[in-house]
């Protein structure tokens, strides 16, 4: 065999672009939110990636020219965020010209396949942090086979893109390669959106979102997984993937029977199962949403995705009744998913300090099935005969996450394809597999008839957690008074502490609250100091809720009946401890 063979090693092309207008202005709410995460989290957890198939017959130069055209077309790809070290950027700058690089990598067809290699390259590129003040927001690799490009693998900065933005870029790139002329841009640029958000209507929308979130933060469970074994703020979690045509068929049948959207049906089933497993009456979950509901945002290349906070009361008799509630609940959550992230976290800090709780984003459900993820397309396109046992479950690599349960929905047809990360301290491998199998069973049961929620254990095989007699529900949250006493004692350097559960108000006997008795000796300990010390110790302890009242006494009781004896001790000081000025 003769002729020129392309180099095996990677080589880099530097691509210059020019065009567009140089502009600058404030960051958007979505950008500020993502930048906050990028500065705090590990890059592989916050950066995103995608893999684009290259149409057969495409030349490398054509692929690169189409990428250049996208950079000129979209301001987001020409945007950087100047800022001083240690300070989060508040301004964005759009360049009129610049350069980016494309790494061309020739691979061997026998080395795992081009698609798998491209996916691995894209994931690998996520691990490097983007420099907000200078980096082009896409890291691009062009995978070639026998000299012909077959895939584009890219990692993207979440400061200017989300999954929806990558879907738009992919579609336009393929259109350019097909020789089509792209229509004039009518979508809001990031700077246009920032101006809209700063207008009175935008500010009112943000304020409404903050009020919505505050109602849930103050009244919902502080953590869904407040139970024995749940501890730490970050856990190393293996990925469990489900692929099932059975589940996809059942999901479609439930949607047909009830008239619900498949996405809402799946969200309802998932919430019902999470609430059942955690023995909670309300399912509170972060449901990231693309915020692409308005016509000028649908195809915007921008980071629009922010959390919608869903609070779904599951105290209804049947699945169909819950489905009706979840439709309105999800819409309410989505309507309140555009907010000033800095002010949101200031509110969360204030509300949780006053409540004595720690907001835990411990349950996340991210449905990206409608955003044309390439990974989903590859998975969904697999021939039926290559799919394993139904449902097909496979384990993947571990990842450190600040959540207890994270679910990504990649596709709902022709198969249900989702990935689950579940805290191994709460879900052994058999339990995690049983949870996803239980989800499939619930969909299949609901496909033919309404399902009583009281029968979820029998229908799904998933059992509620057993917390034991030392746990109780206080202020809408599960907590363990002995664990509260142990944590508070440790936070106060080992002072003796006793915690009781008492009726909060005489006219509402069902409302209960915690009272902490602290034997402080001769120290001048105040309730405010005790509360602040416990709040500092709360992260990573979802079963600990701060007492509503702190009672400072001189010495611990000597009697054997310690519980009642604490109540008879002379009180030196008492109060809620919520006054930060004390």
C-alpha positions as CSV (number, residue, x, y, z in Angstrom):
1,X,0.0,0.0,0.0
2,X,1.5,3.3,-1.0
3,X,0.7,7.0,-0.8
4,X,0.8,9.6,1.9
5,X,-0.3,8.6,5.4
6,X,-1.4,11.2,7.9
7,X,0.7,11.7,11.0
8,X,-0.3,9.5,14.0
9,X,0.5,12.1,16.6
10,X,-1.7,15.1,17.3
11,X,-0.9,18.4,15.6
12,X,-2.5,21.8,16.3
13,X,-4.0,24.3,13.9
14,X,-4.2,28.0,14.9
15,X,-7.4,29.5,13.5
16,X,-7.7,33.3,13.2
17,X,-11.1,35.0,13.0
18,X,-12.2,38.6,12.5
19,X,-15.6,40.2,12.3
20,X,-18.3,41.4,14.6
21,X,-18.4,44.3,16.9
22,X,-16.3,44.9,20.0
23,X,-18.5,45.3,23.0
24,X,-18.5,45.2,26.8
25,X,-21.0,45.2,29.6
26,X,-22.2,43.4,32.8
27,X,-22.5,39.7,33.0
28,X,-25.9,38.0,32.9
29,X,-27.5,36.2,35.9
30,X,-26.8,32.8,34.3
31,X,-23.2,33.7,33.7
32,X,-22.7,35.0,37.2
33,X,-24.2,31.8,38.6
34,X,-21.9,29.5,36.4
35,X,-18.8,31.6,37.0
36,X,-19.4,31.3,40.8
37,X,-19.5,27.5,40.3
38,X,-16.4,27.5,38.0
39,X,-14.3,29.4,40.6
40,X,-15.4,27.0,43.3
41,X,-15.8,23.6,41.8
42,X,-13.4,21.2,40.2
43,X,-13.3,21.9,36.4
44,X,-14.3,18.4,35.4
45,X,-17.5,18.8,37.4
46,X,-18.6,22.1,36.0
47,X,-17.2,22.2,32.4
48,X,-19.4,20.5,29.8
49,X,-18.6,18.5,26.6
50,X,-20.1,17.2,23.4
51,X,-19.1,15.1,20.4
52,X,-20.3,16.0,16.9
53,X,-20.3,13.5,14.0
54,X,-18.6,14.8,10.9
55,X,-20.5,14.1,7.7
56,X,-18.8,11.7,5.3
57,X,-16.7,13.4,2.7
58,X,-16.0,16.5,4.8
59,X,-12.4,17.9,4.4
60,X,-10.5,19.1,7.4
61,X,-10.3,22.6,6.0
62,X,-14.1,22.7,5.6
63,X,-14.6,21.6,9.2
64,X,-12.3,24.3,10.5
65,X,-13.8,27.0,8.3
66,X,-17.2,26.2,9.7
67,X,-15.9,26.5,13.2
68,X,-14.4,29.9,12.3
69,X,-17.7,31.0,11.0
70,X,-19.4,30.1,14.3
71,X,-16.8,32.2,16.2
72,X,-17.6,35.2,14.1
73,X,-21.4,34.6,14.2
74,X,-21.8,34.3,18.0
75,X,-20.6,36.9,20.5
76,X,-20.5,34.3,23.3
77,X,-17.6,32.5,21.6
78,X,-15.6,35.8,21.4
79,X,-16.3,36.7,25.1
80,X,-13.8,36.9,28.0
81,X,-14.3,38.0,31.6
82,X,-11.6,40.4,32.9
83,X,-11.2,40.3,36.6
84,X,-8.7,40.9,39.4
85,X,-7.2,37.8,41.1
86,X,-9.5,36.5,43.8
87,X,-12.5,38.5,42.6
88,X,-15.4,37.1,40.6
89,X,-15.8,38.9,37.3
90,X,-18.8,41.2,36.9
91,X,-18.1,42.4,33.3
92,X,-17.8,40.6,30.0
93,X,-15.9,41.8,26.9
94,X,-16.7,40.8,23.3
95,X,-13.7,40.8,20.9
96,X,-13.9,41.6,17.3
97,X,-11.0,39.4,16.4
98,X,-8.8,36.7,17.9
99,X,-7.6,33.1,17.5
100,X,-8.4,29.6,18.7
101,X,-6.8,26.2,18.2
102,X,-8.0,22.9,16.8
103,X,-6.1,19.8,17.7
104,X,-6.2,17.2,14.9
105,X,-5.7,13.6,16.0
106,X,-5.4,10.7,13.7
107,X,-6.5,7.4,15.3
108,X,-6.4,3.8,14.5
109,X,-9.7,2.2,13.7
110,X,-8.8,-0.8,15.9
111,X,-8.2,1.4,19.0
112,X,-11.7,1.3,20.5
113,X,-13.5,3.0,17.7
114,X,-13.7,6.7,16.6
115,X,-16.8,7.6,18.6
116,X,-15.5,6.1,21.9
117,X,-12.1,7.8,21.4
118,X,-13.8,11.2,20.7
119,X,-16.0,10.8,23.8
120,X,-12.9,10.1,25.9
121,X,-11.0,13.1,24.4
122,X,-13.9,15.4,25.1
123,X,-14.2,14.2,28.7
124,X,-10.4,14.5,29.2
125,X,-10.5,18.1,27.9
126,X,-13.1,19.0,30.7
127,X,-10.5,18.4,33.4
128,X,-8.5,21.6,32.7
129,X,-9.8,24.8,34.1
130,X,-10.8,27.6,31.6
131,X,-9.1,31.0,32.3
132,X,-12.0,33.3,32.2
133,X,-10.0,36.4,31.3
134,X,-8.3,35.0,28.2
135,X,-9.3,31.5,27.0
136,X,-11.4,30.8,23.9
137,X,-14.5,29.0,25.5
138,X,-14.2,25.8,23.3
139,X,-11.4,23.2,23.4
140,X,-11.7,21.5,20.1
141,X,-10.2,18.2,18.8
142,X,-10.8,16.9,15.3
143,X,-10.6,13.2,15.3
144,X,-9.6,11.8,11.9
145,X,-9.5,8.2,10.5
146,X,-7.2,7.6,7.5
147,X,-6.9,11.4,7.2
148,X,-10.6,12.0,7.0
149,X,-12.4,13.8,9.9
150,X,-15.0,11.7,11.6
151,X,-15.8,13.4,14.9
152,X,-15.4,16.8,16.7
153,X,-14.7,16.4,20.4
154,X,-15.0,19.5,22.4
155,X,-15.1,20.7,26.0
156,X,-16.9,24.0,26.7
157,X,-16.8,26.7,29.3
158,X,-20.0,26.8,31.2
159,X,-19.6,30.6,31.5
160,X,-20.9,31.1,27.9
161,X,-22.5,27.8,26.9
162,X,-24.9,25.3,28.3
163,X,-26.2,22.0,26.7
164,X,-28.8,23.9,24.7
165,X,-26.1,26.3,23.4
166,X,-23.9,23.4,22.3
167,X,-27.0,21.9,20.5
168,X,-27.5,25.1,18.6
169,X,-23.8,25.3,17.6
170,X,-23.8,21.7,16.5
171,X,-26.8,22.2,14.3
172,X,-25.4,25.3,12.7
173,X,-22.0,23.7,12.1
174,X,-23.7,20.8,10.3
175,X,-25.7,23.2,8.2
176,X,-22.6,25.1,7.2
177,X,-20.9,21.8,6.2
178,X,-24.0,21.0,4.0
179,X,-23.5,24.3,2.2
180,X,-26.5,26.0,3.7
181,X,-26.7,29.8,4.5
182,X,-27.5,30.4,8.1
183,X,-30.4,32.8,8.7
184,X,-29.7,36.2,10.3
185,X,-29.4,36.1,14.1
186,X,-32.5,37.0,16.0
187,X,-31.5,35.6,19.4
188,X,-30.5,37.6,22.4
189,X,-26.7,37.8,22.9
190,X,-25.4,37.6,26.4
191,X,-25.0,41.4,26.6
192,X,-28.6,41.9,25.2
193,X,-29.9,39.5,27.9
194,X,-27.9,41.3,30.6
195,X,-29.6,44.6,29.6
196,X,-33.0,43.0,29.7
197,X,-32.4,41.5,33.1
198,X,-31.4,44.9,34.5
199,X,-34.6,46.5,33.3
200,X,-37.5,46.8,35.8
201,X,-39.4,43.7,34.4
202,X,-36.2,41.6,34.7
203,X,-35.6,42.8,38.3
204,X,-39.2,42.0,39.3
205,X,-38.8,38.5,37.8
206,X,-35.6,37.9,39.8
207,X,-37.3,39.2,43.0
208,X,-40.2,36.8,42.5
209,X,-37.8,33.9,42.1
210,X,-36.0,34.8,45.4
211,X,-39.3,34.8,47.2
212,X,-40.3,31.5,45.7
213,X,-37.0,29.9,46.8
214,X,-37.2,31.4,50.2
215,X,-40.6,29.8,50.9
216,X,-39.1,26.3,50.1
217,X,-35.9,27.0,52.0
218,X,-37.8,28.0,55.1
219,X,-40.5,25.4,55.0
220,X,-39.3,22.3,53.2
221,X,-37.1,19.5,54.5
222,X,-33.5,20.8,54.9
223,X,-32.3,17.6,53.2
224,X,-34.0,14.7,51.5
225,X,-31.4,12.3,52.7
226,X,-31.4,13.1,56.4
227,X,-30.8,9.6,57.6
228,X,-28.1,7.4,59.3
229,X,-25.1,7.1,57.0
230,X,-25.5,10.5,55.3
231,X,-22.5,12.6,56.1
232,X,-19.9,14.8,54.3
233,X,-20.4,17.6,51.8
234,X,-18.8,15.7,48.9
235,X,-18.9,12.0,48.2
236,X,-17.1,9.8,45.6
237,X,-19.9,8.2,43.6
238,X,-19.8,5.6,40.8
239,X,-22.0,6.1,37.7
240,X,-24.8,3.7,37.1
241,X,-26.4,3.8,33.6
242,X,-29.8,2.4,32.6
243,X,-30.8,1.7,29.1
244,X,-34.3,0.2,28.6
245,X,-36.7,-0.1,25.7
246,X,-39.2,-1.6,28.1
247,X,-39.1,1.6,30.1
248,X,-39.4,3.8,27.1
249,X,-42.5,1.9,25.9
250,X,-44.0,2.1,29.3
251,X,-43.3,5.8,29.6
252,X,-45.0,6.4,26.3
253,X,-48.0,4.4,27.4
254,X,-48.3,6.3,30.7
255,X,-48.2,9.6,28.7
256,X,-50.9,8.3,26.3
257,X,-53.1,7.0,29.1
258,X,-52.9,10.2,31.3
259,X,-52.4,12.9,28.6
260,X,-49.2,14.0,30.4
261,X,-45.9,14.9,28.7
262,X,-43.4,12.0,28.8
263,X,-40.9,14.4,30.6
264,X,-43.4,15.2,33.3
265,X,-44.4,11.6,33.7
266,X,-40.8,10.6,34.2
267,X,-40.2,13.4,36.7
268,X,-43.3,12.4,38.6
269,X,-42.3,8.8,38.8
270,X,-38.8,9.7,39.9
271,X,-40.0,12.2,42.6
272,X,-42.5,9.6,43.9
273,X,-39.8,7.0,44.2
274,X,-37.3,9.4,45.9
275,X,-39.9,10.5,48.4
276,X,-40.9,6.9,49.0
277,X,-37.3,5.8,49.6
278,X,-36.5,8.7,51.9
279,X,-39.8,8.5,53.8
280,X,-40.4,12.2,53.1
281,X,-43.8,13.8,52.5
282,X,-42.3,16.3,50.2
283,X,-39.8,15.8,47.4
284,X,-37.5,18.8,47.1
285,X,-35.1,18.6,44.1
286,X,-33.0,20.8,42.0
287,X,-34.2,20.5,38.4
288,X,-31.8,22.4,36.2
289,X,-33.6,24.0,33.3
290,X,-32.5,25.6,30.1
291,X,-34.6,28.7,30.5
292,X,-35.2,28.7,26.7
293,X,-38.9,29.4,26.8
294,X,-39.0,32.8,25.1
295,X,-38.6,32.9,21.3
296,X,-35.4,35.1,21.4
297,X,-33.8,32.7,23.9
298,X,-34.6,29.4,22.2
299,X,-31.6,29.4,20.0
300,X,-29.4,31.8,22.0
301,X,-25.7,30.7,22.4
302,X,-25.4,31.6,26.0
303,X,-25.4,30.0,29.4
304,X,-29.1,30.2,30.3
305,X,-29.4,27.1,32.5
306,X,-30.1,27.7,36.2
307,X,-31.7,25.6,38.9
308,X,-35.4,25.3,39.2
309,X,-36.2,24.2,42.7
310,X,-39.1,21.8,42.7
311,X,-41.1,21.2,45.9
312,X,-43.7,18.4,45.3
313,X,-46.0,17.3,48.1
314,X,-46.5,13.6,47.6
315,X,-49.4,13.3,50.1
316,X,-51.9,12.2,47.5
317,X,-53.5,8.8,47.0
318,X,-52.4,7.8,43.5
319,X,-49.8,8.3,40.8
320,X,-52.3,10.1,38.5
321,X,-53.1,12.6,41.3
322,X,-49.4,13.3,41.8
323,X,-48.9,13.7,38.0
324,X,-51.6,16.4,38.0
325,X,-49.8,18.2,40.8
326,X,-46.3,17.8,39.4
327,X,-47.3,19.5,36.1
328,X,-48.2,22.8,37.9
329,X,-45.4,22.4,40.4
330,X,-42.8,22.0,37.7
331,X,-44.1,25.0,35.8
332,X,-44.0,27.1,38.9
333,X,-40.4,26.0,39.5
334,X,-39.3,26.7,36.0
335,X,-40.9,30.2,36.1
336,X,-38.8,31.0,39.1
337,X,-35.4,29.8,37.8
338,X,-34.0,33.1,36.7
339,X,-32.3,34.9,39.6
340,X,-29.3,36.8,40.8
341,X,-27.2,34.0,42.1
342,X,-25.3,36.2,44.6
343,X,-28.5,37.5,46.2
344,X,-29.9,34.0,46.1
345,X,-27.1,32.6,48.2
346,X,-27.2,35.6,50.5
347,X,-30.9,34.8,51.1
348,X,-30.2,31.1,51.6
349,X,-27.5,32.0,54.2
350,X,-29.9,34.4,56.1
351,X,-32.9,32.0,55.9
352,X,-31.0,28.9,57.0
353,X,-29.4,30.8,59.9
354,X,-32.7,32.0,61.1
355,X,-34.3,28.6,60.7
356,X,-31.3,26.7,62.0
357,X,-31.0,24.5,58.9
358,X,-28.5,23.8,56.2
359,X,-29.8,23.8,52.6
360,X,-28.7,20.6,50.9
361,X,-28.8,20.4,47.2
362,X,-28.7,16.7,47.7
363,X,-31.1,15.6,45.0
364,X,-30.7,16.7,41.4
365,X,-32.7,15.7,38.4
366,X,-31.4,17.0,35.0
367,X,-33.4,16.0,31.9
368,X,-31.3,16.9,28.9
369,X,-33.2,14.5,26.6
370,X,-34.8,17.3,24.6
371,X,-31.5,19.1,23.9
372,X,-30.2,16.7,21.3
373,X,-27.2,15.4,23.2
374,X,-24.9,13.5,20.9
375,X,-24.2,10.9,23.6
376,X,-28.0,10.3,23.8
377,X,-28.3,10.0,20.1
378,X,-25.5,7.4,20.0
379,X,-27.1,5.4,22.8
380,X,-30.6,5.6,21.4
381,X,-29.4,4.5,17.9
382,X,-28.0,1.2,19.1
383,X,-29.7,-1.8,17.4
384,X,-32.1,-3.6,19.6
385,X,-30.2,-6.9,19.3
386,X,-27.1,-5.3,20.8
387,X,-28.9,-4.1,23.9
388,X,-28.4,-6.4,26.9
389,X,-30.9,-7.8,29.4
390,X,-33.9,-5.6,30.1
391,X,-33.3,-3.3,31.8
392,X,-29.6,-3.0,30.9
393,X,-27.6,-1.7,33.8
394,X,-23.9,-0.9,33.6
395,X,-21.4,0.7,36.0
396,X,-19.0,3.5,35.1
397,X,-16.3,5.6,36.6
398,X,-16.5,7.3,40.0
399,X,-16.9,11.0,40.4
400,X,-16.8,13.3,43.4
401,X,-20.1,15.1,43.8
402,X,-21.7,17.5,46.3
403,X,-25.0,15.6,46.0
404,X,-26.5,12.4,47.4
405,X,-28.5,11.4,44.3
406,X,-27.9,12.9,40.8
407,X,-29.8,11.8,37.7
408,X,-29.2,12.7,34.1
409,X,-31.8,11.8,31.6
410,X,-30.2,11.5,28.2
411,X,-33.0,10.0,26.1
412,X,-36.6,8.9,26.6
413,X,-37.1,7.2,23.1
414,X,-36.6,4.8,21.5
415,X,-35.1,3.7,24.8
416,X,-34.9,5.3,28.2
417,X,-31.3,6.2,28.8
418,X,-30.3,7.8,32.1
419,X,-27.3,7.9,34.4
420,X,-27.5,7.8,38.2
421,X,-25.0,8.7,40.8
422,X,-26.1,7.6,44.3
423,X,-24.2,8.0,47.5
424,X,-22.7,4.5,48.2
425,X,-23.1,5.1,51.9
426,X,-26.9,5.1,51.3
427,X,-27.1,2.9,48.3
428,X,-25.0,-0.2,47.9
429,X,-24.7,-1.4,44.3
430,X,-27.6,-3.7,44.7
431,X,-29.8,-1.0,46.2
432,X,-28.8,1.5,43.4
433,X,-29.7,-1.1,40.7
434,X,-32.9,-1.9,42.6
435,X,-33.8,1.8,42.6
436,X,-33.6,2.1,38.8
437,X,-35.3,-1.2,38.3
438,X,-38.0,0.0,40.6
439,X,-38.4,3.1,38.4
440,X,-39.0,0.9,35.4
441,X,-41.5,-1.2,37.3
442,X,-43.4,1.9,38.4
443,X,-43.6,3.1,34.8
444,X,-44.8,-0.3,33.7
445,X,-47.5,-0.5,36.4
446,X,-48.7,3.1,35.6
447,X,-48.8,2.2,31.9
448,X,-52.0,0.2,32.3
449,X,-53.7,1.6,35.4
450,X,-53.4,4.2,38.2
451,X,-51.0,3.2,40.9
452,X,-51.8,3.7,44.6
453,X,-48.8,5.4,46.2
454,X,-49.3,3.3,49.3
455,X,-48.3,0.3,47.2
456,X,-44.9,1.6,46.0
457,X,-42.9,-1.0,48.0
458,X,-44.8,-3.9,46.5
459,X,-44.9,-2.4,43.0
460,X,-41.2,-1.3,42.8
461,X,-39.4,-3.4,45.3
462,X,-37.9,-0.2,46.8
463,X,-38.3,0.1,50.6
464,X,-38.4,3.3,52.7
465,X,-35.4,4.0,54.8
466,X,-35.6,2.8,58.5
467,X,-34.3,5.6,60.7
468,X,-35.0,4.1,64.0
469,X,-36.6,5.4,67.2
470,X,-33.9,8.1,67.8
471,X,-35.1,10.1,64.8
472,X,-38.2,12.3,64.5
473,X,-39.7,14.9,62.2
474,X,-39.3,18.5,63.4
475,X,-40.1,21.6,61.4
476,X,-40.7,19.6,58.3
477,X,-37.2,17.9,58.5
478,X,-36.0,14.5,59.8
479,X,-33.5,15.0,62.6
480,X,-31.9,13.0,65.5
481,X,-32.0,14.8,68.9
482,X,-29.0,12.7,70.2
483,X,-27.0,13.5,67.0
484,X,-27.9,17.2,67.5
485,X,-26.7,17.0,71.1
486,X,-23.5,15.3,70.1
487,X,-22.7,17.8,67.3
488,X,-23.5,20.8,69.5
489,X,-21.3,19.5,72.3
490,X,-18.5,19.0,69.9
491,X,-18.9,22.5,68.5
492,X,-18.7,23.9,72.0
493,X,-15.5,22.0,73.0
494,X,-17.2,19.1,74.8
495,X,-19.7,20.9,77.0
496,X,-22.5,18.6,78.3
497,X,-25.6,19.0,76.1
498,X,-29.1,17.5,76.3
499,X,-31.7,18.0,73.5
500,X,-35.4,17.5,74.0
501,X,-38.4,17.6,71.6
502,X,-41.2,19.9,72.7
503,X,-44.4,21.3,71.3
504,X,-43.6,24.5,69.6
505,X,-46.9,26.3,70.2
506,X,-49.8,25.4,72.6
507,X,-52.4,26.0,69.9
508,X,-50.4,23.8,67.4
509,X,-49.5,20.7,69.4
510,X,-48.4,18.9,66.2
511,X,-45.7,21.5,65.6
512,X,-42.6,20.4,67.4
513,X,-39.3,22.0,68.1
514,X,-35.9,21.2,69.7
515,X,-34.6,22.7,72.9
516,X,-31.0,22.3,73.8
517,X,-29.8,22.4,77.4
518,X,-26.1,23.3,77.8
519,X,-24.1,23.0,81.0
520,X,-21.7,25.9,80.5
521,X,-20.3,26.0,84.0
522,X,-18.7,29.4,84.7
523,X,-18.2,30.3,81.0
524,X,-20.2,33.3,79.7
525,X,-21.7,31.3,76.9
526,X,-24.7,32.9,75.2
527,X,-27.5,31.3,73.1
528,X,-26.2,33.3,70.1
529,X,-22.7,31.8,70.5
530,X,-24.1,28.3,70.8
531,X,-26.3,28.7,67.7
532,X,-23.4,30.2,65.6
533,X,-21.1,27.3,66.7
534,X,-23.7,24.7,65.7
535,X,-24.4,26.4,62.4
536,X,-20.7,26.3,61.6
537,X,-20.8,22.5,62.2
538,X,-24.0,21.8,60.2
539,X,-22.5,21.3,56.7
540,X,-22.2,17.6,55.9
541,X,-24.6,16.6,58.7
542,X,-28.1,16.5,57.1
543,X,-29.6,14.9,60.2
544,X,-28.7,17.8,62.5
545,X,-31.3,20.6,62.8
546,X,-30.6,23.5,65.2
547,X,-32.7,23.8,68.3
548,X,-35.3,26.5,68.4
549,X,-34.3,27.4,72.0
550,X,-31.0,27.3,73.8
551,X,-31.0,27.0,77.6
552,X,-27.8,27.7,79.4
553,X,-27.4,26.1,82.9
554,X,-24.5,25.9,85.3
555,X,-23.9,22.2,85.7
556,X,-25.4,18.9,84.3
557,X,-27.8,17.1,86.6
558,X,-26.5,14.3,88.7
559,X,-29.7,12.3,88.8
560,X,-30.0,9.1,86.9
561,X,-33.1,10.4,85.1
562,X,-31.1,12.8,83.1
563,X,-33.9,13.9,80.8
564,X,-36.3,15.3,83.4
565,X,-33.5,16.4,85.6
566,X,-32.2,18.8,83.0
567,X,-35.6,20.5,83.0
568,X,-35.2,21.3,86.7
569,X,-31.8,23.0,86.5
570,X,-31.5,26.7,87.2
571,X,-31.4,28.7,84.0
572,X,-28.6,31.2,83.6
573,X,-29.5,32.4,80.1
574,X,-31.9,31.3,77.4
575,X,-33.0,32.4,73.9
576,X,-33.2,31.4,70.2
577,X,-29.6,32.4,69.5
578,X,-30.7,33.9,66.1
579,X,-29.7,37.4,66.9
580,X,-26.2,37.7,65.2
581,X,-25.5,40.9,67.2
582,X,-25.4,39.1,70.6
